[in-house]
């Protein structure tokens, strides 16, 4: 499947993961437009969308957030790939692979788990450290209820998750037009 095809019904695939996640594995022909870029420039991007669009991320959460932003900006014919890239590959569908990196969700689990374990251990000596574990737990519960993740958004800004070349709104709009 390609991002653009001579077949008028072929959807445009937009992958809203970080450039590094996209570089690791993506559906051939998809266009990488990271979620923060979609949110910041939804109106411009919505104006460049023509025909059906499938939004893709690791598991579906970020794609749903992009769907909401683009829909609010007037985009139509949007769908989200159920289960994201994870479900796509689990179903045996092909992806293009590059340099291996951890998915953002896995990084969040590592950082959150480390903070909780570290604060519990530290609380043996400094009892107030237990509140850090509580704060992380509250943050994870909020992330689940709102289907957003502040820790994931922060981790996405790290150099490890930026990939080789950052995606600009001009790059994204050009890719959508071509």
FENURCOR-V963411 format. One record per helix or strand of 2 or more residues. SS is the DSSP state (~ for helix, > for strand). FROM is the first residue (numbers start at 0). TO is the last residue. If there is no record, write none. Layout:
BEGIN
{{SS | FROM | TO} {SS | FROM | TO}}
END
This chain:
BEGIN
{{> | 11 | 14} {~ | 18 | 23} {> | 24 | 25} {> | 30 | 31} {~ | 34 | 39} {~ | 41 | 47} {> | 52 | 55} {~ | 60 | 71} {> | 77 | 79} {~ | 83 | 89} {> | 95 | 96} {~ | 103 | 122} {~ | 126 | 145} {~ | 149 | 155} {~ | 158 | 160} {~ | 168 | 176}}
END
